[in-house]
Amino acid sequence: MSIQKLVLPAILLLVALGGYYFYTSGSTPEQQSDIKTAIQKGEFTLKVDATGELKAKRSVQIKAPSGMRAERIHQTTIQDMVAEGTIVKEGDYVATLDRTEISNKMGDAQTEIDKILTQLAQGKIDTAITLRGLRDELINLQFAKNEKLLELEQNKYEPQAVIQQKKIDLERNERDFRQAEAKYQLEKEKAVAKIAEINADLKQNKTKLERLVKLAGEFTVKAPKDGMIIYAKTWQGKVTSGSQVSSWNPIVAELPDLSEMMSKTYVNEVDVSNVEKGQDVSIQIDAFPDEEYIGRVVSVANIGEELREYDAKVFEVNIEMLGVDSILRPAMTTSNEIVTDILKDVISVPLEALYSDSLPYVFKEQGGRILKQEVITGPSNNDAVIIDFGLQDGDNIYLSMPDNSKDMAFQPLDPAIKKKIKMEQEAREKARLAKMEEKRKQMKDVEAPTQSAGNSGVIFFN
């Protein structure tokens, strides 16, 4: 066997042993767990993170015909609709609504009109027959009256009894004539009233049919102004072809004003007490992660609500974007950082360095040993928490729990100091609330968003 053949395996073995020793001895579990950092005072930003959705601050609602409710058409179906995002001009086609129900109502109205026309014709014929009969009766009575007068004249030389009888017959005839004349007048007035009633009913139904015809024409929805079509949203989802539109919620689509955008978001009930009008917001659009925008809070709901996407009650918060960007579109997802306060020269530690066992504490290095140091905490954000007392600038704390933490001494704080710090915290909180109130007063005249508001625009149909 040659020397080269012996040397090569030996070298490979030494390299393998060296690598094993380096990786096993160079980083022990103790060293891996003893991760520590030095505390330094600095600026601390309090913020609330919330995911939102872009919306136009103002938008014109495109609605189904307002006359649907008056005609008791409670809902209808969208048969056809332009694609979302379509740019339209004023008067352009937007959607077609199902006309089945209104067509049935139009048919019923036409049937009723035909029925009334038949009644009108029959009423006119009946009236003509009745009045003609009464007129003939009056003529006959007039003839009889003339005969009685003639007989009375011819019998003027007859005995008084005969003359008296002729007078009685004449009076009876005159009474019958007056009664017939009065009956004719009453029947004529009755006929006129009946015809007038039928004509009024006919006019009412014709007006109804005209109204239905006009309403049917409005089932072709057109854009009231220039803009981009955005589908309306309900609890069932987007309103699109095949969706039901009711007379109580007749919104078909919206035309947003893209010159002013806002982010509609929801803040957890735990954090909403820190959110106020006027606070600055850092906004990122998920579709454009490299772009960052600024905004401010313009409204915070007073009443919470339960949404399926959240575990706890949430409050609606509207954030106005400051500035315009042509790439922004409604319904884009936003990541919002609401800056609730910025504190100067404070001590803070990462959240993973803070522990709690009925009392909050950190692992602090002091005099060559490690202590469980009790601390008084202040406000926190998603990454760190302020330490109001218990640590000093330059202290070293451990970011992970040391292996022998159970055997370490606990260093409590003086109760008198804790009481004093608590009073200072309460005073700071009052000052913070006063500052927020002042900012809220400055924002009282800022216009709130008006999207999805009823009667926010004049809608035209054709």
Number of C-alpha atoms within 10 A of each C-alpha: 5 6 7 8 9 10 11 10 11 11 11 11 12 11 12 12 11 12 12 12 11 11 10 11 10 9 10 11 10 11 11 10 14 16 13 17 16 14 16 17 14 13 13 20 16 20 22 19 19 17 18 24 19 22 27 26 24 22 23 24 26 30 25 28 21 14 16 21 14 9 14 12 14 15 18 22 17 22 15 16 20 17 14 14 14 12 14 19 14 12 15 14 17 21 22 19 24 18 18 12 15 20 14 11 19 19 14 14 19 16 13 17 19 14 12 18 16 12 16 19 13 13 17 16 12 13 19 14 12 15 18 13 13 19 15 11 17 20 14 13 20 16 13 17 20 14 14 21 16 12 15 20 12 11 14 13 10 11 9 11 9 14 18 14 12 20 16 13 17 20 14 14 20 17 13 17 20 14 13 18 17 12 15 20 14 12 16 17 12 13 19 15 12 16 19 13 13 18 16 12 16 20 14 13 20 16 13 17 20 14 15 21 15 14 20 22 14 19 21 22 24 22 27 22 18 15 20 21 21 25 21 20 15 10 5 7 10 14 19 22 17 14 17 17 20 17 19 11 14 21 21 28 27 25 26 24 18 21 13 18 25 26 28 24 22 24 24 18 15 10 13 19 12 18 20 24 22 23 20 20 24 18 23 19 20 13 12 13 10 8 10 11 15 16 22 22 23 23 22 19 15 9 10 16 13 11 12 7 6 12 9 14 16 21 21 19 22 25 32 26 23 14 11 12 13 7 8 17 18 18 14 15 20 23 20 25 19 23 20 19 15 10 13 10 11 15 24 24 24 15 15 14 19 22 17 10 6 6 11 14 22 26 24 24 17 12 7 6 9 20 20 21 21 23 23 18 21 14 15 18 15 11 10 18 21 21 19 20 16 18 21 15 14 12 13 18 25 21 20 17 18 18 12 9 12 10 9 13 12 15 15 13 14 9 9 9 12 16 11 10 16 16 12 13 16 11 12 12 12 12 12 15 14 12 11 20 14 12 15 17 12 12 17 13 8 13 11 15 21 13 19 20 12 12 11 14 16 11 18 18 20 14
